[in-house]
Amino acid sequence: MGIIVAAFIFCRKRRINFWDLADLFCPAFPLGYTFGRIGNFINGELFGRPTTVFWGMFFPLSPGRELRHPSQLYEAFFEGIVLFLILWSLRKKRPFTGFHLALYIIGYGLIRFFIEFYREPDFHLGFIWNTLSMGQVLCIIMVLAGIGIIIRGQAKRPQG
């Protein structure tokens, strides 16, 4: 959130369109995310839920001695590499300013929502609503925000 507020203030002061700037940098966001999650994997943090799949891993910082999903790698691949490829392939398609930002927010929210089923919820939060983690609740909000940006962009788009 801090980077969005800082970018918005920067754009206001420099008289730059925030949506143009966001669209420009969107393809880079997933790559940064990929490296961040690989760092989480190396540090053994943000591990997944217990599993019996053959690729399950032992994380020394996890409670118990069971194998866990390497959810950091799932996130690095799907939220990072796959989302980057989608955004990069659509970089020349831009029906309105903010389109790539909306795509990123929706794509990230959807992918992360499903990966959260394999990720251990934060210990201090647990499950927020029934079987949904805080991450999943925030993902729903992100998808709705992305849809809101698309609706806004379509409404401001010149007709013709």
PyMOL commands that place a pseudoatom at each C-alpha (Angstrom):
pseudoatom trace, name=CA, resn=MET, resi=1, chain=A, elem=C, hetatm=0, pos=[0.000, 0.000, 0.000]
pseudoatom trace, name=CA, resn=GLY, resi=2, chain=A, elem=C, hetatm=0, pos=[2.830, 2.373, 0.824]
pseudoatom trace, name=CA, resn=ILE, resi=3, chain=A, elem=C, hetatm=0, pos=[4.271, 2.226, -2.678]
pseudoatom trace, name=CA, resn=ILE, resi=4, chain=A, elem=C, hetatm=0, pos=[0.865, 3.013, -4.192]
pseudoatom trace, name=CA, resn=VAL, resi=5, chain=A, elem=C, hetatm=0, pos=[0.432, 6.064, -1.961]
pseudoatom trace, name=CA, resn=ALA, resi=6, chain=A, elem=C, hetatm=0, pos=[4.010, 7.202, -2.693]
pseudoatom trace, name=CA, resn=ALA, resi=7, chain=A, elem=C, hetatm=0, pos=[3.500, 6.721, -6.451]
pseudoatom trace, name=CA, resn=PHE, resi=8, chain=A, elem=C, hetatm=0, pos=[0.230, 8.633, -6.313]
pseudoatom trace, name=CA, resn=ILE, resi=9, chain=A, elem=C, hetatm=0, pos=[1.856, 11.566, -4.479]
pseudoatom trace, name=CA, resn=PHE, resi=10, chain=A, elem=C, hetatm=0, pos=[4.809, 11.496, -6.891]
pseudoatom trace, name=CA, resn=CYS, resi=11, chain=A, elem=C, hetatm=0, pos=[2.464, 11.592, -9.885]
pseudoatom trace, name=CA, resn=ARG, resi=12, chain=A, elem=C, hetatm=0, pos=[0.470, 14.485, -8.417]
pseudoatom trace, name=CA, resn=LYS, resi=13, chain=A, elem=C, hetatm=0, pos=[3.589, 16.572, -7.788]
pseudoatom trace, name=CA, resn=ARG, resi=14, chain=A, elem=C, hetatm=0, pos=[5.073, 15.823, -11.228]
pseudoatom trace, name=CA, resn=ARG, resi=15, chain=A, elem=C, hetatm=0, pos=[1.739, 16.084, -13.051]
pseudoatom trace, name=CA, resn=ILE, resi=16, chain=A, elem=C, hetatm=0, pos=[2.063, 12.542, -14.369]
pseudoatom trace, name=CA, resn=ASN, resi=17, chain=A, elem=C, hetatm=0, pos=[-0.968, 10.340, -14.965]
pseudoatom trace, name=CA, resn=PHE, resi=18, chain=A, elem=C, hetatm=0, pos=[-0.926, 7.749, -12.156]
pseudoatom trace, name=CA, resn=TRP, resi=19, chain=A, elem=C, hetatm=0, pos=[-2.666, 5.129, -14.314]
pseudoatom trace, name=CA, resn=ASP, resi=20, chain=A, elem=C, hetatm=0, pos=[-0.072, 5.501, -17.099]
pseudoatom trace, name=CA, resn=LEU, resi=21, chain=A, elem=C, hetatm=0, pos=[2.751, 5.046, -14.605]
pseudoatom trace, name=CA, resn=ALA, resi=22, chain=A, elem=C, hetatm=0, pos=[1.052, 2.015, -13.028]
pseudoatom trace, name=CA, resn=ASP, resi=23, chain=A, elem=C, hetatm=0, pos=[0.533, 0.402, -16.445]
pseudoatom trace, name=CA, resn=LEU, resi=24, chain=A, elem=C, hetatm=0, pos=[4.174, 1.016, -17.327]
pseudoatom trace, name=CA, resn=PHE, resi=25, chain=A, elem=C, hetatm=0, pos=[5.528, -0.735, -14.241]
pseudoatom trace, name=CA, resn=CYS, resi=26, chain=A, elem=C, hetatm=0, pos=[2.961, -3.547, -13.898]
pseudoatom trace, name=CA, resn=PRO, resi=27, chain=A, elem=C, hetatm=0, pos=[4.900, -6.204, -15.842]
pseudoatom trace, name=CA, resn=ALA, resi=28, chain=A, elem=C, hetatm=0, pos=[7.817, -5.741, -13.414]
pseudoatom trace, name=CA, resn=PHE, resi=29, chain=A, elem=C, hetatm=0, pos=[5.734, -6.324, -10.256]
pseudoatom trace, name=CA, resn=PRO, resi=30, chain=A, elem=C, hetatm=0, pos=[5.408, -10.111, -10.693]
pseudoatom trace, name=CA, resn=LEU, resi=31, chain=A, elem=C, hetatm=0, pos=[9.136, -10.558, -11.289]
pseudoatom trace, name=CA, resn=GLY, resi=32, chain=A, elem=C, hetatm=0, pos=[9.945, -8.747, -8.054]
pseudoatom trace, name=CA, resn=TYR, resi=33, chain=A, elem=C, hetatm=0, pos=[7.380, -10.914, -6.342]
pseudoatom trace, name=CA, resn=THR, resi=34, chain=A, elem=C, hetatm=0, pos=[9.040, -14.056, -7.734]
pseudoatom trace, name=CA, resn=PHE, resi=35, chain=A, elem=C, hetatm=0, pos=[12.395, -13.169, -6.205]
pseudoatom trace, name=CA, resn=GLY, resi=36, chain=A, elem=C, hetatm=0, pos=[10.752, -12.246, -2.906]
pseudoatom trace, name=CA, resn=ARG, resi=37, chain=A, elem=C, hetatm=0, pos=[9.031, -15.626, -2.637]
pseudoatom trace, name=CA, resn=ILE, resi=38, chain=A, elem=C, hetatm=0, pos=[12.225, -17.460, -3.547]
pseudoatom trace, name=CA, resn=GLY, resi=39, chain=A, elem=C, hetatm=0, pos=[13.838, -15.563, -0.666]
pseudoatom trace, name=CA, resn=ASN, resi=40, chain=A, elem=C, hetatm=0, pos=[10.996, -16.721, 1.611]
pseudoatom trace, name=CA, resn=PHE, resi=41, chain=A, elem=C, hetatm=0, pos=[11.654, -20.303, 0.478]
pseudoatom trace, name=CA, resn=ILE, resi=42, chain=A, elem=C, hetatm=0, pos=[15.394, -20.031, 1.153]
pseudoatom trace, name=CA, resn=ASN, resi=43, chain=A, elem=C, hetatm=0, pos=[14.679, -18.579, 4.610]
pseudoatom trace, name=CA, resn=GLY, resi=44, chain=A, elem=C, hetatm=0, pos=[12.118, -21.320, 5.321]
pseudoatom trace, name=CA, resn=GLU, resi=45, chain=A, elem=C, hetatm=0, pos=[9.334, -18.840, 6.071]
pseudoatom trace, name=CA, resn=LEU, resi=46, chain=A, elem=C, hetatm=0, pos=[5.724, -18.564, 4.847]
pseudoatom trace, name=CA, resn=PHE, resi=47, chain=A, elem=C, hetatm=0, pos=[5.601, -22.334, 4.403]
pseudoatom trace, name=CA, resn=GLY, resi=48, chain=A, elem=C, hetatm=0, pos=[2.585, -24.324, 3.317]
pseudoatom trace, name=CA, resn=ARG, resi=49, chain=A, elem=C, hetatm=0, pos=[0.143, -26.576, 5.086]
pseudoatom trace, name=CA, resn=PRO, resi=50, chain=A, elem=C, hetatm=0, pos=[0.985, -30.187, 5.979]
pseudoatom trace, name=CA, resn=THR, resi=51, chain=A, elem=C, hetatm=0, pos=[0.876, -32.568, 3.024]
pseudoatom trace, name=CA, resn=THR, resi=52, chain=A, elem=C, hetatm=0, pos=[1.509, -36.144, 1.934]
pseudoatom trace, name=CA, resn=VAL, resi=53, chain=A, elem=C, hetatm=0, pos=[2.466, -35.317, -1.684]
pseudoatom trace, name=CA, resn=PHE, resi=54, chain=A, elem=C, hetatm=0, pos=[5.887, -36.593, -2.755]
pseudoatom trace, name=CA, resn=TRP, resi=55, chain=A, elem=C, hetatm=0, pos=[7.261, -33.072, -3.227]
pseudoatom trace, name=CA, resn=GLY, resi=56, chain=A, elem=C, hetatm=0, pos=[6.374, -32.084, 0.335]
pseudoatom trace, name=CA, resn=MET, resi=57, chain=A, elem=C, hetatm=0, pos=[9.253, -30.489, 2.222]
pseudoatom trace, name=CA, resn=PHE, resi=58, chain=A, elem=C, hetatm=0, pos=[10.397, -30.175, 5.792]
pseudoatom trace, name=CA, resn=PHE, resi=59, chain=A, elem=C, hetatm=0, pos=[10.764, -26.587, 7.018]
pseudoatom trace, name=CA, resn=PRO, resi=60, chain=A, elem=C, hetatm=0, pos=[12.774, -26.256, 10.252]
pseudoatom trace, name=CA, resn=LEU, resi=61, chain=A, elem=C, hetatm=0, pos=[10.773, -23.209, 11.407]
pseudoatom trace, name=CA, resn=SER, resi=62, chain=A, elem=C, hetatm=0, pos=[7.393, -24.910, 10.978]
pseudoatom trace, name=CA, resn=PRO, resi=63, chain=A, elem=C, hetatm=0, pos=[5.586, -26.360, 13.988]
pseudoatom trace, name=CA, resn=GLY, resi=64, chain=A, elem=C, hetatm=0, pos=[5.694, -30.144, 14.116]
pseudoatom trace, name=CA, resn=ARG, resi=65, chain=A, elem=C, hetatm=0, pos=[7.753, -32.510, 12.002]
pseudoatom trace, name=CA, resn=GLU, resi=66, chain=A, elem=C, hetatm=0, pos=[5.410, -33.064, 9.063]
pseudoatom trace, name=CA, resn=LEU, resi=67, chain=A, elem=C, hetatm=0, pos=[6.126, -32.390, 5.409]
pseudoatom trace, name=CA, resn=ARG, resi=68, chain=A, elem=C, hetatm=0, pos=[4.597, -29.206, 4.043]
pseudoatom trace, name=CA, resn=HIS, resi=69, chain=A, elem=C, hetatm=0, pos=[3.655, -27.722, 0.698]
pseudoatom trace, name=CA, resn=PRO, resi=70, chain=A, elem=C, hetatm=0, pos=[6.416, -25.451, -0.662]
pseudoatom trace, name=CA, resn=SER, resi=71, chain=A, elem=C, hetatm=0, pos=[3.788, -22.747, -1.133]
pseudoatom trace, name=CA, resn=GLN, resi=72, chain=A, elem=C, hetatm=0, pos=[6.459, -20.083, -1.618]
pseudoatom trace, name=CA, resn=LEU, resi=73, chain=A, elem=C, hetatm=0, pos=[7.481, -21.850, -4.847]
pseudoatom trace, name=CA, resn=TYR, resi=74, chain=A, elem=C, hetatm=0, pos=[3.861, -22.132, -5.980]
pseudoatom trace, name=CA, resn=GLU, resi=75, chain=A, elem=C, hetatm=0, pos=[3.528, -18.392, -5.464]
pseudoatom trace, name=CA, resn=ALA, resi=76, chain=A, elem=C, hetatm=0, pos=[6.858, -17.611, -7.146]
pseudoatom trace, name=CA, resn=PHE, resi=77, chain=A, elem=C, hetatm=0, pos=[5.776, -19.571, -10.215]
pseudoatom trace, name=CA, resn=PHE, resi=78, chain=A, elem=C, hetatm=0, pos=[2.115, -18.644, -10.571]
pseudoatom trace, name=CA, resn=GLU, resi=79, chain=A, elem=C, hetatm=0, pos=[1.965, -15.133, -9.087]
pseudoatom trace, name=CA, resn=GLY, resi=80, chain=A, elem=C, hetatm=0, pos=[5.372, -14.282, -10.490]
pseudoatom trace, name=CA, resn=ILE, resi=81, chain=A, elem=C, hetatm=0, pos=[6.326, -15.970, -13.729]
pseudoatom trace, name=CA, resn=VAL, resi=82, chain=A, elem=C, hetatm=0, pos=[2.861, -16.842, -15.089]
pseudoatom trace, name=CA, resn=LEU, resi=83, chain=A, elem=C, hetatm=0, pos=[1.408, -13.422, -14.263]
pseudoatom trace, name=CA, resn=PHE, resi=84, chain=A, elem=C, hetatm=0, pos=[4.475, -11.733, -15.794]
pseudoatom trace, name=CA, resn=LEU, resi=85, chain=A, elem=C, hetatm=0, pos=[3.998, -13.691, -19.036]
pseudoatom trace, name=CA, resn=ILE, resi=86, chain=A, elem=C, hetatm=0, pos=[0.319, -12.732, -19.204]
pseudoatom trace, name=CA, resn=LEU, resi=87, chain=A, elem=C, hetatm=0, pos=[1.046, -9.039, -18.625]
pseudoatom trace, name=CA, resn=TRP, resi=88, chain=A, elem=C, hetatm=0, pos=[4.001, -9.042, -21.016]
pseudoatom trace, name=CA, resn=SER, resi=89, chain=A, elem=C, hetatm=0, pos=[1.952, -10.661, -23.778]
pseudoatom trace, name=CA, resn=LEU, resi=90, chain=A, elem=C, hetatm=0, pos=[-0.732, -7.975, -23.382]
pseudoatom trace, name=CA, resn=ARG, resi=91, chain=A, elem=C, hetatm=0, pos=[1.638, -5.004, -23.007]
pseudoatom trace, name=CA, resn=LYS, resi=92, chain=A, elem=C, hetatm=0, pos=[0.599, -3.505, -26.360]
pseudoatom trace, name=CA, resn=LYS, resi=93, chain=A, elem=C, hetatm=0, pos=[-3.109, -3.978, -25.681]
pseudoatom trace, name=CA, resn=ARG, resi=94, chain=A, elem=C, hetatm=0, pos=[-4.439, -1.171, -23.592]
pseudoatom trace, name=CA, resn=PRO, resi=95, chain=A, elem=C, hetatm=0, pos=[-8.084, -0.271, -24.096]
pseudoatom trace, name=CA, resn=PHE, resi=96, chain=A, elem=C, hetatm=0, pos=[-7.821, 2.369, -21.327]
pseudoatom trace, name=CA, resn=THR, resi=97, chain=A, elem=C, hetatm=0, pos=[-5.283, 3.690, -18.831]
pseudoatom trace, name=CA, resn=GLY, resi=98, chain=A, elem=C, hetatm=0, pos=[-5.132, 1.478, -15.774]
pseudoatom trace, name=CA, resn=PHE, resi=99, chain=A, elem=C, hetatm=0, pos=[-5.902, -1.662, -17.794]
pseudoatom trace, name=CA, resn=HIS, resi=100, chain=A, elem=C, hetatm=0, pos=[-2.635, -3.424, -16.940]
pseudoatom trace, name=CA, resn=LEU, resi=101, chain=A, elem=C, hetatm=0, pos=[-2.920, -2.467, -13.282]
pseudoatom trace, name=CA, resn=ALA, resi=102, chain=A, elem=C, hetatm=0, pos=[-6.446, -3.912, -13.201]
pseudoatom trace, name=CA, resn=LEU, resi=103, chain=A, elem=C, hetatm=0, pos=[-5.252, -7.111, -14.891]
pseudoatom trace, name=CA, resn=TYR, resi=104, chain=A, elem=C, hetatm=0, pos=[-2.420, -7.452, -12.402]
pseudoatom trace, name=CA, resn=ILE, resi=105, chain=A, elem=C, hetatm=0, pos=[-4.656, -6.898, -9.375]
pseudoatom trace, name=CA, resn=ILE, resi=106, chain=A, elem=C, hetatm=0, pos=[-7.289, -9.347, -10.620]
pseudoatom trace, name=CA, resn=GLY, resi=107, chain=A, elem=C, hetatm=0, pos=[-4.731, -11.959, -11.708]
pseudoatom trace, name=CA, resn=TYR, resi=108, chain=A, elem=C, hetatm=0, pos=[-2.764, -11.734, -8.484]
pseudoatom trace, name=CA, resn=GLY, resi=109, chain=A, elem=C, hetatm=0, pos=[-5.922, -11.859, -6.379]
pseudoatom trace, name=CA, resn=LEU, resi=110, chain=A, elem=C, hetatm=0, pos=[-7.308, -14.928, -8.154]
pseudoatom trace, name=CA, resn=ILE, resi=111, chain=A, elem=C, hetatm=0, pos=[-4.042, -16.862, -8.156]
pseudoatom trace, name=CA, resn=ARG, resi=112, chain=A, elem=C, hetatm=0, pos=[-3.226, -16.011, -4.553]
pseudoatom trace, name=CA, resn=PHE, resi=113, chain=A, elem=C, hetatm=0, pos=[-6.753, -16.916, -3.419]
pseudoatom trace, name=CA, resn=PHE, resi=114, chain=A, elem=C, hetatm=0, pos=[-6.266, -20.498, -4.625]
pseudoatom trace, name=CA, resn=ILE, resi=115, chain=A, elem=C, hetatm=0, pos=[-2.663, -20.822, -3.422]
pseudoatom trace, name=CA, resn=GLU, resi=116, chain=A, elem=C, hetatm=0, pos=[-3.826, -19.773, 0.064]
pseudoatom trace, name=CA, resn=PHE, resi=117, chain=A, elem=C, hetatm=0, pos=[-5.499, -23.201, 0.343]
pseudoatom trace, name=CA, resn=TYR, resi=118, chain=A, elem=C, hetatm=0, pos=[-1.965, -24.674, 0.401]
pseudoatom trace, name=CA, resn=ARG, resi=119, chain=A, elem=C, hetatm=0, pos=[-0.337, -21.987, 2.547]
pseudoatom trace, name=CA, resn=GLU, resi=120, chain=A, elem=C, hetatm=0, pos=[-0.334, -22.004, 6.332]
pseudoatom trace, name=CA, resn=PRO, resi=121, chain=A, elem=C, hetatm=0, pos=[-2.297, -18.982, 7.596]
pseudoatom trace, name=CA, resn=ASP, resi=122, chain=A, elem=C, hetatm=0, pos=[-0.430, -16.484, 9.753]
pseudoatom trace, name=CA, resn=PHE, resi=123, chain=A, elem=C, hetatm=0, pos=[-0.230, -17.904, 13.282]
pseudoatom trace, name=CA, resn=HIS, resi=124, chain=A, elem=C, hetatm=0, pos=[-1.509, -14.739, 14.930]
pseudoatom trace, name=CA, resn=LEU, resi=125, chain=A, elem=C, hetatm=0, pos=[-4.535, -14.550, 12.593]
pseudoatom trace, name=CA, resn=GLY, resi=126, chain=A, elem=C, hetatm=0, pos=[-5.558, -18.099, 11.753]
pseudoatom trace, name=CA, resn=PHE, resi=127, chain=A, elem=C, hetatm=0, pos=[-8.758, -18.331, 9.776]
pseudoatom trace, name=CA, resn=ILE, resi=128, chain=A, elem=C, hetatm=0, pos=[-10.746, -15.106, 9.619]
pseudoatom trace, name=CA, resn=TRP, resi=129, chain=A, elem=C, hetatm=0, pos=[-14.063, -16.167, 8.212]
pseudoatom trace, name=CA, resn=ASN, resi=130, chain=A, elem=C, hetatm=0, pos=[-15.056, -19.836, 8.304]
pseudoatom trace, name=CA, resn=THR, resi=131, chain=A, elem=C, hetatm=0, pos=[-12.252, -21.552, 6.320]
pseudoatom trace, name=CA, resn=LEU, resi=132, chain=A, elem=C, hetatm=0, pos=[-10.931, -18.388, 4.653]
pseudoatom trace, name=CA, resn=SER, resi=133, chain=A, elem=C, hetatm=0, pos=[-7.601, -16.912, 5.679]
pseudoatom trace, name=CA, resn=MET, resi=134, chain=A, elem=C, hetatm=0, pos=[-6.933, -13.185, 5.927]
pseudoatom trace, name=CA, resn=GLY, resi=135, chain=A, elem=C, hetatm=0, pos=[-5.003, -13.512, 2.657]
pseudoatom trace, name=CA, resn=GLN, resi=136, chain=A, elem=C, hetatm=0, pos=[-8.079, -14.902, 0.908]
pseudoatom trace, name=CA, resn=VAL, resi=137, chain=A, elem=C, hetatm=0, pos=[-10.331, -12.168, 2.259]
pseudoatom trace, name=CA, resn=LEU, resi=138, chain=A, elem=C, hetatm=0, pos=[-7.842, -9.557, 1.009]
pseudoatom trace, name=CA, resn=CYS, resi=139, chain=A, elem=C, hetatm=0, pos=[-7.679, -11.338, -2.365]
pseudoatom trace, name=CA, resn=ILE, resi=140, chain=A, elem=C, hetatm=0, pos=[-11.439, -10.993, -2.764]
pseudoatom trace, name=CA, resn=ILE, resi=141, chain=A, elem=C, hetatm=0, pos=[-11.078, -7.260, -2.087]
pseudoatom trace, name=CA, resn=MET, resi=142, chain=A, elem=C, hetatm=0, pos=[-8.244, -7.054, -4.645]
pseudoatom trace, name=CA, resn=VAL, resi=143, chain=A, elem=C, hetatm=0, pos=[-10.289, -8.769, -7.356]
pseudoatom trace, name=CA, resn=LEU, resi=144, chain=A, elem=C, hetatm=0, pos=[-13.206, -6.427, -6.672]
pseudoatom trace, name=CA, resn=ALA, resi=145, chain=A, elem=C, hetatm=0, pos=[-10.848, -3.414, -6.827]
pseudoatom trace, name=CA, resn=GLY, resi=146, chain=A, elem=C, hetatm=0, pos=[-9.479, -4.632, -10.168]
pseudoatom trace, name=CA, resn=ILE, resi=147, chain=A, elem=C, hetatm=0, pos=[-13.002, -5.049, -11.505]
pseudoatom trace, name=CA, resn=GLY, resi=148, chain=A, elem=C, hetatm=0, pos=[-13.754, -1.527, -10.254]
pseudoatom trace, name=CA, resn=ILE, resi=149, chain=A, elem=C, hetatm=0, pos=[-10.775, -0.168, -12.212]
pseudoatom trace, name=CA, resn=ILE, resi=150, chain=A, elem=C, hetatm=0, pos=[-12.035, -1.910, -15.355]
pseudoatom trace, name=CA, resn=ILE, resi=151, chain=A, elem=C, hetatm=0, pos=[-15.545, -0.505, -14.890]
pseudoatom trace, name=CA, resn=ARG, resi=152, chain=A, elem=C, hetatm=0, pos=[-14.058, 2.974, -14.355]
pseudoatom trace, name=CA, resn=GLY, resi=153, chain=A, elem=C, hetatm=0, pos=[-11.815, 2.596, -17.394]
pseudoatom trace, name=CA, resn=GLN, resi=154, chain=A, elem=C, hetatm=0, pos=[-14.646, 1.415, -19.620]
pseudoatom trace, name=CA, resn=ALA, resi=155, chain=A, elem=C, hetatm=0, pos=[-16.852, 4.297, -18.489]
pseudoatom trace, name=CA, resn=LYS, resi=156, chain=A, elem=C, hetatm=0, pos=[-14.153, 6.888, -19.256]
pseudoatom trace, name=CA, resn=ARG, resi=157, chain=A, elem=C, hetatm=0, pos=[-13.274, 5.305, -22.588]
pseudoatom trace, name=CA, resn=PRO, resi=158, chain=A, elem=C, hetatm=0, pos=[-14.281, 7.396, -25.603]
pseudoatom trace, name=CA, resn=GLN, resi=159, chain=A, elem=C, hetatm=0, pos=[-17.258, 5.917, -27.427]
pseudoatom trace, name=CA, resn=GLY, resi=160, chain=A, elem=C, hetatm=0, pos=[-17.037, 5.469, -31.119]
for i in range(1, 160): cmd.bond("trace and resi %d" % i, "trace and resi %d" % (i + 1))
show_as sticks, trace
zoom trace
